[in-house]
Amino acid sequence: MKFFVHKVPKLYSDLLKYDLRARLGQFTIASPTTSIEYADVIDGLYCHGYIRDAEVYYLDPTPGSMPCTGLVKIIEAEDVKLMVSAHAQMGTKIAHLYLVSTYEDQSPHVSICSSCQISIKHIQLTNHQSMMLSHLMDL
């Protein structure tokens, strides 16, 4: 499942306050959808600016949902299961996550990365795929 990550300082009731094209980054969890865990999602968010006091929401995958009315808060593992289930029912493999936090980097030496490496679970590679992956890791 692919996750597009957006960061906003607060939730708005006015759709015009959201920049719908802006995206902080993205990450992918290459596990079977049924095995995506809360910890996997939070781990993926760390390199996109997630800190302990940030709130995390996902956009309801129902067609026509907008951030001003369709955000669902993620607090615990059950919320991630509901998110995955809702996306599976709608047939989409992309979830939009919103980090709500007023935190901004204060140091020019600190930056939040724009891409993220997530450990891949439950994947079997052919010999050819293993060789290609090994080659890419050496680059």
JOVEN-V29863 format. One record per backbone hydrogen bond with DSSP energy under -1.0 kcal/mol. NH is the residue of the N-H (numbers start at 1). CO is the residue of the C=O. Records with the same first field share a line. If there is no record, write none. Layout:
NH: CO  CO
//
This chain:
2: 93
3: 27
4: 95
5: 25
6: 97
8: 99
17: 14
18: 15
20: 18
24: 5
25: 5
27: 3
29: 1
35: 32
36: 33
41: 37
42: 38
43: 39
44: 40
45: 41
46: 42
48: 45
49: 46
50: 45
54: 51
55: 100
57: 98
58: 72
59: 96
60: 70
65: 62
69: 66
70: 66
72: 58
74: 56
80: 76
81: 77
82: 78
83: 79
84: 80
85: 81
86: 82
87: 83
88: 84
89: 85
90: 86
92: 87
95: 2
97: 4
98: 57
99: 6
100: 55
101: 8
110: 107
130: 126
131: 127
132: 128
133: 129
134: 130
135: 131
136: 132
137: 133
138: 134
//
